[in-house]
Amino acid sequence: METVKGVLEKFGTGKENLIQIMLELQQLSGNNYLPQEWVEEVAKALEMPMSKVYGVMTFYAMFDTEKRGKNLIEVCKSGPCHVAGAENVMELLEEALRIKPGETTDDGLFTLEYSACFGACDIAPAIKIGENVYGNLTEAKLKEIINSYKEGLN
């Protein structure tokens, strides 16, 4: 598979590169997940048993083997975000996207999840979409952010 070969060329086949390789592949999948055949190819190239690779994948919450939306929306549920209104943010996102946490929109554009702290306590409540962090959220700001992704501006 050309995608896997390209990533392996970029990072090399050292076992210490497993996480970087998997992160890159997950991003390249277009659906924020690691296809089974890609994982098998990585395990073979790194000369690692599949059980070891899956052990890493299941240990880190950032990896998934099931297709998710193009844009993964993570709502921080840490103490500061909770106190600042993370539940309200989640409710607003559920209403705007018409999905619950763990679900993906019918168009495959968004998947909604709760997340552990990603270090945005100073702008709580916060969400993360891909690598972009948004904070000090209001209903209007959330709608603006979601619309920018729907319009392909992000």
C-alpha positions as CSV (number, residue, x, y, z in Angstrom):
1,M,0.0,0.0,0.0
2,E,1.5,3.2,-1.2
3,T,0.2,5.3,1.8
4,V,1.8,3.0,4.4
5,K,5.1,2.7,2.4
6,G,5.3,6.5,2.2
7,V,4.8,7.0,5.9
8,L,7.3,4.2,6.7
9,E,9.8,5.9,4.4
10,K,9.2,9.2,6.2
11,F,9.6,7.8,9.8
12,G,11.7,4.7,9.3
13,T,11.0,1.2,10.6
14,G,12.3,1.6,14.1
15,K,9.9,0.3,16.8
16,E,10.2,3.6,18.6
17,N,8.4,5.3,15.6
18,L,5.2,3.3,16.0
19,I,3.1,6.1,17.5
20,Q,4.3,8.7,15.0
21,I,3.6,6.3,12.1
22,M,0.1,5.4,13.4
23,L,-0.8,9.1,14.0
24,E,0.3,10.0,10.5
25,L,-1.6,7.1,9.0
26,Q,-4.8,7.9,11.0
27,Q,-4.7,11.4,9.7
28,L,-4.1,10.2,6.1
29,S,-7.1,7.9,6.3
30,G,-9.5,10.8,6.0
31,N,-11.7,9.2,8.6
32,N,-9.6,9.5,11.7
33,Y,-9.1,5.7,12.0
34,L,-6.5,3.0,11.3
35,P,-7.6,0.5,8.7
36,Q,-6.8,-3.1,9.6
37,E,-4.7,-3.7,6.5
38,W,-2.6,-0.7,7.3
39,V,-2.0,-1.8,10.8
40,E,-1.0,-5.3,9.6
41,E,1.5,-3.7,7.1
42,V,3.0,-1.5,9.9
43,A,3.4,-4.5,12.2
44,K,5.1,-6.5,9.5
45,A,7.4,-3.6,8.6
46,L,8.4,-2.9,12.2
47,E,8.7,-6.7,12.9
48,M,6.2,-6.4,15.8
49,P,3.4,-8.9,16.7
50,M,-0.1,-7.6,16.0
51,S,-0.9,-8.0,19.6
52,K,1.8,-5.5,20.6
53,V,0.6,-2.9,18.0
54,Y,-3.0,-3.3,19.1
55,G,-1.8,-3.0,22.7
56,V,-0.5,0.5,21.8
57,M,-3.6,1.3,19.9
58,T,-5.9,0.4,22.7
59,F,-3.8,2.1,25.4
60,Y,-4.0,5.5,23.7
61,A,-7.4,7.0,23.3
62,M,-6.4,8.9,20.2
63,F,-6.4,5.8,18.0
64,D,-9.4,4.1,16.5
65,T,-10.1,1.2,14.3
66,E,-13.6,2.3,13.3
67,K,-14.3,5.1,10.8
68,R,-15.0,8.4,12.4
69,G,-15.9,11.8,10.9
70,K,-13.4,13.8,8.9
71,N,-13.4,16.3,11.8
72,L,-13.2,14.8,15.3
73,I,-14.7,17.3,17.8
74,E,-13.4,16.6,21.3
75,V,-15.1,18.4,24.2
76,C,-12.8,18.7,27.2
77,K,-14.3,17.2,30.3
78,S,-11.5,18.2,32.7
79,G,-12.3,20.0,36.0
80,P,-11.8,23.6,34.8
81,C,-13.8,23.0,31.5
82,H,-16.6,21.2,33.5
83,V,-16.9,24.1,35.9
84,A,-16.8,26.6,33.0
85,G,-19.7,24.8,31.2
86,A,-18.4,21.8,29.1
87,E,-21.8,20.1,29.5
88,N,-23.6,23.1,28.0
89,V,-21.0,23.1,25.1
90,M,-21.7,19.4,24.5
91,E,-25.5,20.0,24.5
92,L,-25.1,22.8,22.0
93,L,-23.0,20.6,19.7
94,E,-25.4,17.7,20.0
95,E,-28.2,20.0,19.0
96,A,-26.3,21.7,16.1
97,L,-24.9,18.4,14.7
98,R,-27.9,16.2,15.7
99,I,-25.6,13.5,17.1
100,K,-24.6,12.2,20.6
101,P,-21.1,11.6,21.9
102,G,-19.5,8.7,20.1
103,E,-21.6,9.2,16.9
104,T,-20.8,10.6,13.5
105,T,-22.9,12.9,11.4
106,D,-24.7,11.3,8.4
107,D,-22.5,13.2,6.0
108,G,-19.3,11.9,7.7
109,L,-18.0,15.3,8.4
110,F,-18.1,15.3,12.3
111,T,-17.6,12.8,15.1
112,L,-18.3,14.1,18.6
113,E,-16.5,12.8,21.7
114,Y,-15.6,13.8,25.2
115,S,-11.8,14.1,25.8
116,A,-9.5,14.3,28.7
117,C,-7.6,17.6,29.3
118,F,-5.7,18.9,26.3
119,G,-4.2,21.8,28.1
120,A,-6.6,24.6,27.4
121,C,-7.7,25.3,31.0
122,D,-7.0,29.1,30.6
123,I,-9.7,29.3,27.9
124,A,-12.3,26.9,29.4
125,P,-14.6,25.6,28.2
126,A,-12.7,24.3,25.2
127,I,-13.0,22.0,22.3
128,K,-10.5,20.6,19.9
129,I,-11.2,19.8,16.3
130,G,-8.3,18.0,14.8
131,E,-5.3,19.9,16.0
132,N,-7.1,23.2,16.4
133,V,-8.2,24.3,19.9
134,Y,-11.1,26.7,20.5
135,G,-12.0,28.2,23.9
136,N,-14.0,30.8,25.7
137,L,-16.9,29.2,23.9
138,T,-20.4,30.8,23.5
139,E,-23.3,29.5,21.5
140,A,-22.6,32.0,18.7
141,K,-18.9,31.2,18.6
142,L,-19.7,27.4,18.4
143,K,-22.0,28.0,15.5
144,E,-19.4,30.0,13.7
145,I,-16.7,27.3,14.3
146,I,-19.0,24.5,13.0
147,N,-20.1,26.5,10.0
148,S,-16.4,27.2,9.1
149,Y,-15.8,23.5,8.9
150,K,-19.0,22.8,7.0
151,E,-17.9,25.4,4.4
152,G,-14.4,23.9,4.2
153,L,-12.6,27.0,5.6
154,N,-10.6,24.9,8.1
